[in-house]
Structure formats: C-alpha cells, structure tokens
C-alpha cells in the first residue's frame, strides 16, 4: 500500500460504516478471504507455521477513511499463540501483534484488501 499523508486520513463519522469495519475485522474466521490474509501475515513470524490466531480486534479510534475515496485503513491487534512444536505439551507463548487493515467499501459492504502485521522483534530491512 502506498504511504499516505496523514492529512488524507479522516475518522469515519458514519457509525454504521465504523461498526461494519470493526465487525468485519473481528469476525475474520467467517470470511475465508480475510482469514487467509491474516494467516499469511502472521505466518511470517511463526517460523514452522505453528501460530494459532485467537482473535483480531480493530481499534475504533484507529479506523480512518481515505479522504475523497471509498477506501479505509484500520489499526488492529492480532492475539496469537505461538507453539514451539506439534506435540501435546509443547511450549506455547502468547503475543499481541499490531496490525494494519486496508480495505474499501463496495455497495455498502466492507472489503478487506490487505492485512499487514508487525512483530516488534522482526528485523527491519537493512538491519540495525
């Protein structure tokens, strides 16, 4: 997604639109497209693919519409449990990952286009 000037983002004033974004994000399991996007975004941090997504929650104050478009961006949290192995009793660690949800409105419906998950321990491009 292109970097936007923060002045291009405005809070969503329409309560129904805001609730539809919050609901679409939190009910990700009911939408295979969204679930797949979130799984892909989280899997980059799980190494062996043993990540169990518990919930995804968009922050109401963090949902913005891109000015003069039908697009939106939302700040969210992904609650996940990372398992160290596939056997019963293997080590498990829970974490909360910050996420960014990008989408648009189409005929009154929310369409999620992209999900980006940031892990605080992930190395930035070029290293530090």
Secondary structure, 3 states (H helix, E strand, C coil): CCCCCHHHEEECCCHHHHHHHHHHHHCHHHCHHHHHHHHHHHHHHHCCCCEEEEEEEEEEEEEEEECCCCEEEEEEEEEEEEECCCCCCCCEEEEEEEEEEEEEEECCEEEEEEEEEECCCCCCCCCC
